[in-house]
Amino acid sequence: MSGASAWGDSPPAAPAFTRWFPQSGAATLASMSPGGHLVTTAIAGGAVLAATGSVQLTMGLVLGGFLIDVDHMVDYLLVERRSELTPAAFLRYYTEGRMRRLVLALHSYEALLAVAALAWWLDSLWLAGYLAGGAMHLVLDIGFNGRLTPKNIFAFYSFGFRWAHGFDAAALFGSEPRVAPASFWRSLFLGARLARPRVGDHQAAATRATRG
């Protein structure tokens, strides 16, 4: 029996896919992963140390480039009140976009401006390094994480903007479904992707459905 006779005169509507199709080229929709920050910070830190010989500047850059993500842990424990304390549970919670609130006090223009003022006032080399690392971190987050949300990613990294929206994750970042690799290490370095195919894949699936 053909697909047309089974479904009548009208073809079936395309199914609402929530699966990520790796072959579709959707890898361009990847988020910035913790492992990605680790690698970029290690490269930048090595370059700064080789160029300047300053341990203080390098350590500050490492703090700003990678350990700035400690505010995710603070949110996880104190805002989200999660009791699963394993690294895998923590990573999965964020890569799959389960958050309800996004405070992220260190991920903000305001925090970096405060650090810049303090670094100038104290003439602190390690704070200058932190500022450089933190700025690098935010630029990467904006560039990659902006692919996962229909919302204004530039406004998102303002603490005042998040505060004005009650730190509500759905209002600030959207609720697009995501998927992440099952493996902890792959998830750590590859991050999350939108759980949807490209338009071409959606159309191809609809065509296959009409053929029966």
N, C-alpha and C positions, 0 to 999 in steps of 0.2 A: 504494500500500500504506500503511495507516495505521501510526502509531507503535506502537499496541498489538499489532498482528499481527506487526510486525517484531521486537519485543522480548519477546514472550510475555506472560504474565499480569502480570508485575511491571514497572513503569516503570524506566528506567535511573537509576542514582544520579546526583545532581547532580555536575557536573564540579568539580574542585578548581581554582578560578580563582586566578590570581596577577596578573591585570591590574587596574589601577586604573580605575574607571569614573567619569569626572568628573561625569557627569550625576546620579550617585547621591546627591550631597550629601556625599561623602567628604572634601570640602575641610575639614571640621571636624576631620579627623585630621592636619592639617598640623603639621610640626615648626616650631620657631623657627629661622629662617634667618639666616645671617650678614648678609644685607641688611636683615632685620628689626631686628637689633641695631644696625646702622649708622643706620637711620632713627630708631629710638627714642632712641639716644644723641645724635644730632644735635639732635633736638627738646629733649631734657632739657638738653643742654649750652647750647643757645641760651637756654632759659628761665632757667637758673642764671646765665649771664653777664648777661642783661638785668636780673635781679632783684638780683644782688649786685655786679656789676662786677668780680668776682674772677677773674682769669685762672688763678691757681693752682688754685682750686676747680674751675673748668671743665675745665682740662686733666686734673686727677685723675679727674674724672667720665668723661671720654672714655677714659682709660686703663682704668678699671674697667668701663665699659659696653661697650666694643668690643674694645680691644686685649688684654683678658684672654684672648681666644681664641688668643693666641700659644701656649698650652700644647697646643692641637690640633696645631700644626706641630711642636712638640717631640716629641709622641707619634708623629707620622707619620714623623719622621726617625730618632729614637733608639730608640723602642719597637717600632714596626711595621717599621722599617728599609726604608722604601719608597724606591725610586730614581727614581720619576717625579716630577720637580720642577716641573712646570707647574701653574699655579693651577687649571686645569680638572681635572687628574688628582687633585689634592689635594681639591678640593671634591666631586668625584664619589665619592671613596673614603669620605667621611664621610656625604654625603647618602644614599648607597645602603646604608649600614650594613655596610660590609665589615670594620670594625675587629675585631681579635682581642683587643686589650688596651686598657683605658681607664684611664690613670693620671690625666691632667688635674689636675695639682697645684693649679692656680689656681682650678679650679671646685670649691670645697669650703667648707663652713662653717668648717672649721679655719683655712683661709687668711684668710678674712674676719675671724675672731675675732683672729688675729694682727695683721692690719692695724689693726683697731679699737684694740687695746692699744697698738700703736706710734703711732698717730695721737694717742691721748690722752697718751702719755708724752712725745712730742716736740712736742705742740701744733701738729701739721702740718696746714695747710689742704689741701695737695694730696693727702695721705693720706686726709683726711676725704672729699675728692671721690672718690678711688678707691674708698673703702668704699661710698659712695652708688651709684656706677656699678656696682660689682661686685654689690652687693645687688640692684639693678634687673635686672642680667643674669641672676642665678640665679633670681629670681622668674619672669622670662619663660621661662627654660629649663624650670623645673619645670611651669609652666602649660601650655606647648605640647608639650614633649617627653614629658611624662607620657602623652600620647595615643597615643604610638607603642609603648608597652611595657606588658606585663601585670605587670611587676615593680614594686617599691616605689620610686617616683621620688624621694620625700623622702629615703629612706635612701641612694639612689644618690649624692647630692651630699655625702655624708660621705666624706672621704678615708680615714678609718679603716675604714669599711664596705667601700669598694672594695679596700683593702689586704687585709682579712680574706678577701675572695673572690678573691684573687690577681689582681685587676684584669681578670678574665676577662669579656670583653664579653658573651658569651652568657648567662653566669650572672647578670650585673648588669643587663643591659638587655633580655634576650630576643633571639630571632632572627627576629622578624617580618620578612618580606620587604618591602622598600620600593621605591618608584619615585620618580624625580625628573625634572623637565623636561630634555630633551636640550640645550636652549640653556644656555650658561654663565650668562648674565645672569638668565634666568628661574629657574634653579636657585639662583642666589645670593640672589634676593629671595623666591622662593616656597618653597624648601626641599623636603623630602621628604614623601611620604605613604605610608600603608600600602598595600601592593600587594594589596588584597583589596576586594571589593565589600561593600556593606552587606547585612544579612540579607535585606532585601526584594529586592535584585537577585539574590541567590543563589537565592531561591525562584522568582523570575520566570524565571530561566534554566532551572531544573529543569522548570518548567511547559512552557516552549517545547520542551524536549528530548522530553517525553512526547507532544507533539502531532505530532512528526515533520515 
